[in-house]
Amino acid sequence: MTTTTTKTDTATLLSDEMLERFDQRAPIYDRENRFFTEDWEELKRSGYLRCTVPESMGGGGLGLDEYCTLVRRLAYVAPATALATNMHCYWTGVASDLLRAGNDSCRWILTETMKGEVFAALHGEAGNDLPLLLAVATAERVDGGWRISGHKIFGSLSPVWTFGGFHAMDASDPERPQIVHGFLSRGTDGIQIIDTWDTLGMRATQSQDTVLDHAFVPDEHVALVCPAGFAGATEFQLSIFAWALLGFSAVYLGAAKRAFDLTVESQPRRQSIALAGSMAHHPEVQHGVADMRIAYDAAEAYLERTTTDWANGVDHPDWPARLVACRSFVIDQAFAIVDRALDLSGGAGAFRRSRLEQLFRDVRMGRFHPGNSMLAHELIGKLCLGVDPDEPPRWG
């Protein structure tokens, strides 16, 4: 996927003053389990929600590499804000990359984004560990479009989205099931949002359940109808993997950097009766901080290399494996960094007044995103070994 990136001044999208306000509000949103309304309004005004729309259409023109750098800055102070807005920005990133490649099937997303529409991801489903490629939700062909039914989970941006990107299964021909990828307008009959979001972390995302009951999507809002499984994967699905999975990775890496910095700042202030100096002189503290730094540098390098290659259109034949592997490694390292930060806090990080306590909970959520450890190892292993991921049975 070839992407032409620009050097948009991202300081106008995320100023230091904005970040300071986001930093102050993040613990409040978490404690009150409410949407980041004030952050959202500021991000809209700054142009952040248009940052991956091409400049020729009035957007910021950021490629995946520049966008993920921006996400890390935002996640450093407000991980939930960064995660939820990624659900919108990855759609505009996908649409922009497709347009640059000569595919205008999602051009309308960019046009509507510039008018103020907000896109969300309605892909999560209980019992489906292969999102995009398989579906529990059903699609029924009708005149002029499709009727969609199903129960979607983890619907970030529930308070504000106006179009929900979904996938559903058309099994009218059991021998040739198809996946329908499209976008439902929020005002469509048959859409119900259920307040279920009371979670361990990332609470401000307000990722409520969405129940679809024969909700109609017109053909003009259907991006792709394709065979189920990997056999039907096109540049559309691959672009979603790139923008979504690497955007997730950037969120959790930004949060991990905050945990690392908090640890480095706190150790010189901590004392022990067994030490003449601070805990910064304790050999195991030094060992732990070194491990955190090594993990962070490795994850940062991996993410930056992968996003840069994507943005520059490097033609890796194994892009699916690369994308899933990068997401798996980066989020696992973020997990480990925050774990070690809590260990080195000496117990202070266990208190709700500690920012580290919130970061610890937020980063727990990273392993629930698509491409988790079980799926990542299955897909990467099969693709490397030449095993068809669609071949039944999946194991055995």
N, C-alpha and C positions, 0 to 999 in steps of 0.2 A: 504494500500500500504506500504510494508516494505521497508525501505531505510537504507542502511548501510552508515553512515556518517564517515568522517575522520576529522583529525585536520590539514588540509592543512594550511600552513602559509599564511594567506590572505594578509599580509603586502607586499608580493611579487607581488600580483595581483593589489593592490591599495596602493602604497607607499604614505607617507606624501608629498613627492615632486610632485608626480603626482596629488594629490588632490589639492595642491596649484595652479598648473598650470590650472587645470580644473576650479577652482574657479575664476581665473582671466579671463578665456575665456568665461565663461557662459554668462555674460552680453553682450559680443560682438556678440555671436551667436544669442542671442535673438534680439538684436537691428537690426542686419543685416538680420534676418530671413533666416539663412543658416545652413546647416548641420554641426555637430560637428566633422569635418574631423580630426583635430589634436588630439582630445580626442580619436576618434575611432582608429587611428593608434597606439596610446600609449596603449590602451586597448588590441589591437590585440597582440602587442609585449609582454605584461606582462602575457598573458595567461588567461585574464579575460573571454574571449569569450569561453574558454574551461573549465571554472571552475566547471560546473556541469556534465561534462563528467566523467565517472568512471576512477579512477586512473589506473585500469588494461588496459585501452585503451589510456592512456597517458594524461588524463585530471586532473582536480583539485580534483574531487571526492566529491565536496560539496553537502550536503543534503539541503533540503529546508530551514531548520532553519539557517544553516550557510550562505547560499546564501542570505537570506533576511537580515541578519545582514550586509553583504557586501553591498547590495543594499542601505541600509539606509546611510552608510558612503558616498557612491557615490552621492546619492541624496541630501545630506547635502550641497554639494558644486555645484552640477550640476544636477538638477532634470530631465531636458530633456534628458541628456546623459544617466542617469540611467533608465528612462522610455523606451527609444528606445532600449537599449541593452537588457532590460528585454524581449523584444519580441523574441529575438534570444535565450537567455539563458533559457527561459521557455520551449522551444521546446527540448533543450538538457536535461533539467531536467526531462521532461515527458518521453523521450526516455530512460533515465537512470533508472528511477523508473520502467518502464515497463520491461526493460531487467532484472533487479534484481528480478522481480516477475515471470520471466520465459517466458515473452512475447517478442519475438524478432522482432515484426512487424516494429519497428522503429529503429532497431539497425543501419541501414544504415545511419540514421541521424547523429549518433555519429561518424561513420567512415568518413563521408563526412565533418563533422565539423573539425575533426582532419586534414583534407586536406586543410582547409581554406574556406569551403563553409559557407555561411551566410543564416540563416533561418529567415523568417519574418512571421507575422500573417496577412492573408487576410480574416478576419472573419467579419469585420464591413460592415453592409449593411443598407441603408436607409429603414425604414419601417419594420425592423426585430428586435424585442426586446428580442428574444430568440436565440442568437447566439449559434452555435454548434448544437442545437436541432432542429431548423427549418432553412430554407434558402430561400432567394429570387433568388439567382443564380441557374442556372439549370445544370443538368448533364445528358448527353446522352450516353448510352452505345454504344461503337463501338469496332471493332476488336482490341484486345490488350490493351484496356483501356477505357477512357472516354473523351468526349468533354465537356468542361466547358464554360459557358457563364454567364456573370453577371457584375455588377458594384460594386466593393468593395471600401470602404472608410476607412480612418484612417490607412493607410498602412505604419506604422513606418518603418524606415530604407530604404525608397524608393531609396536613392542614391546608396545603397551598397548591398542589399539582392540579393542572387543568387537562393534561393528556397523560394517560397511563400506557406505557409500552408493555405489551403482553406477548406471550406465545401460548398456543393451545393446539390440541391434537384433533385432526380430522381423520377419524377411523371408519369413514363410510365404506372404504375399501380395505378390509382387514389385511389384505396381502400387500397393500401399498399405502400405509398410513402417512399422512402429511402433517407438517407443522405450519401453522398459520402465525405469522409475525405481524402485529399491527398495533394501532394506537387508539384507545377508547377515550372519547371526550367525557369529562367528568359528569356532565349533565345528562348523559345517556340513561334512559330507563334501564333498570336491572343492575345498577351499581350501588352497592351498600358498603360503606366503610364502618368497620366495627372497632371500637376502642379497646384494644388488647395490650397496648404497649406499657408494660411496667416491668422493666428488665434490669439485669445486672449492670449493664453499661450502655453507652451511646444513647442515653435516654432522651436527649433533646431532638433526636432524629424523628421521633414520633412516627415510627414505622408500623402503622396500624394494619390490620387485616383488611382485605378487600374481597367481598363476595360478589361474584358475577352470575347473574341469573338471566340467561338468554339476552345479554346485552349486545346491541347491534353495532357493528363496526362497518362503515361503508368501504367499498373497494378502494377508494382514493386514499384511505388511511391504512391500507394494508401494504406493508413494505415488501413482503416475500411470502410465498407459499412454496414449500420445498419438502423433499422426502425426510422422514424422521431419521434421527441418528446422524453419525458423522458423514454418511453418504450424501446428506443434503446440505452440508456446510459450504458456505460461500464467503465472499469477502464481507458480507453483512455480519455474519456470526463472528468471523475472525476479528473484525473491527470492534465489535462489542467486547470480545475477550481482551483486546488490547486496552481500550479506553476504560472499561470497568475494572478489570483485575489489576491493572497497573495503577489506576486511580486509587483503588482500595489500598494497595501497597504503599502508596505515597502518604495516605492518611496515617496509617499505623507507624510508618517510619518517622513521620513528623512528631507523633506522640512519644515515640521511644526516645527521640532526641531531647525532648523536654525532660523526660525522666532521667536521662543521662546528665543533663546540665544541672538539674536539681540535686543529684547525687554529688557531683563534683563541687557544687557550691556549699553543700551542707557539711561535708566531711571535715574541713578545717575548723568548723565551729563545734564539732562534737568532741567531748573529752572522755577520758577513761582514767581511773585511779591507777591502772597498770602502766600508763604511758606518761612520759614527761611532756610530750607534745600532744597534738590533736590526733583524732582517729585517722587523719590523712597519713600518719606515719605507721599505721598498722599494716603489716605485710599482706594480710588477707584482704584488707580494703584496697590496697594498691593492686592486688591480683584481680579482684573483682572489677574494679574500674577499668583495668587493662582489657579484660575479657569483653566488657561492654563496648569499649572503644573499637576493638577489633571487629566485633559483630556488626557495629553500626557502619564502620567504613566498608566492610564487605557488602553489606546490604545496599548501601548507598551507591557503591560502584556498579553493582549488578543492576539496580533499578535504572541508573543513569545510562548505562550502556544499552539496555534493552529499549528504553524509551527513545533514545537518540537514534538507534538503528531503525526503529519503526518510523520516526518522524522523517528520517532521511531516505526512506524507501528501500532500505537494504533488503535484498530478495533472499531471505532465509527460507529454504524449502521446509524447514521444521518449525515454522512460527508457532503452531499450536503447542508443541512441547515447550518451546522457549517461554511463551507467555505464562503457561500454567506453572512452570518451574520457577520463574521469577517471582510470581505472586506467592508461591509456597515458601520459598526461601526467605524473602523479605519479611513476610508477616511472622514466620517462625523466629527470625532474629529479633524482631520488635518485641515479641512475646518474651523471649529470653532476657532481653535488656531490661524490660520493666520488672520482671521477676527478680532479677539481681538487684535492681534499684530498691525494691521493697525490702529485700534481705539486708541490704547495707544501711537501711534507714534505722535499724536497731529497734524497730517497733513503732517509731514515731509515724511512719507511713501508714499505720493501720487505723489512725484516727480520721474521722470524716473531715476534720478541719484541714487535713493535709491534702495538697493538690496531688501528691503521689497516689493517694488512695483512689482518687477518681481516675487517674491515668491507668492504674492497675486494672480497674474494672472495665474501662473503655477498651483497653487492648485485648481483654479476654474475648471480646466479640469478633476479633479479626478472624479467628479460626472457623467461624460459622459461615463466612462468605463462600460463594462457589469456588471450587478448586481446593477444597480442604485436603488435609493430608492423605486421607484414604483415596479420594478421587485423583489427586495429583499423581500419586505413585502408580495408580492403575494406568492412567492415561499415558504418562511419560514412559513407563515401562513397556506398555504395549506398542506405542509408536516407535520406540527405539528398537524393539525386537521384531517389528514387522507383523505384529498380531493385529488383525482387524478389530477395532473397538466395537464394531457393530455385530461381530460374529457371536451368535448364541451358542451355549450360555456364556454370560460374561465371565464366569469363573468355572474352571474345570476342564 
